[in-house]
Amino acid sequence: MIKIDDYFKRQIQLWGRERQYLLQNKKIVIIGSGGLGCSLAYGLGTSGVGRIDVVDFDKVSLHNIHRQIAFTLQDEGRYKCEVVVDVMKSKNPFLQATAHRLEFREFIELDNRYDLILDATDNLKTREEIDKFAKETDTPWIYGSVEEFNGQVCFFENALFNIFNINNYEVGGVTPPMVINIASLQATLALRYLAQLPVVKDKLYYLYFNKDGELITQKFNMPI
């Protein structure tokens, strides 16, 4: 029988048994299970969070597989959220996880409540809906987006998301490692918050490569 202390040994060395056991009582939801969602599942699904729900109505397509790390060629045609949940459960025997094959508007009608919402979507309109739901339910959420070699992350609590231009803009392609990078930042902010460690909120992190190939990180306070 696998013991929690053995499975999470290195994290317990990091922050102690009390914080590790605290995570078992936390409930989060990942909205979207594409590139960001897959990476968030790996980052948070084996961290000790007690319950993780995953929401996505899309199925795995061939062009997803090379850049969305949870999927293999055998998963083509399966619902993404179900694959992601299966992957998390296969790695973590202490996790409760549920796949919701729904659009976000349908999902919020279930009236579930969470300690934290993780944005892994790919359009600003859905993020606007997440922000509205988060504000109505007094739930913090972590925004993440990637385009080409650029990425953004923000832990939203009180800041206004509607400063972003909400339109039908489509991204011009993405590089898979940058997706993993942004998801890792989202997951780290999430873990610090859930483990009751200090975390800065309502600040936008913008990561990009300049013309010389240097990785630049900028930080902006979001309007409240």
Secondary structure by P-SEA (a helix, b strand, c coil): cccccccaaaaaacccaaaaaaaaabbbbbccccaaaaaaaaacccccccbbbbbbcccccccccccccccccccccccaaaaaaaaaaaccccbbbbbbcccccccccccccccbbbbccccaaaaaaaaaaaaaacbbbbbbbbccccbbbbbccccccccccccccccccccaaaaaaaaaaaaaaaaaaaacccccccbbbbbbbcccbbbbbbbbbbcc
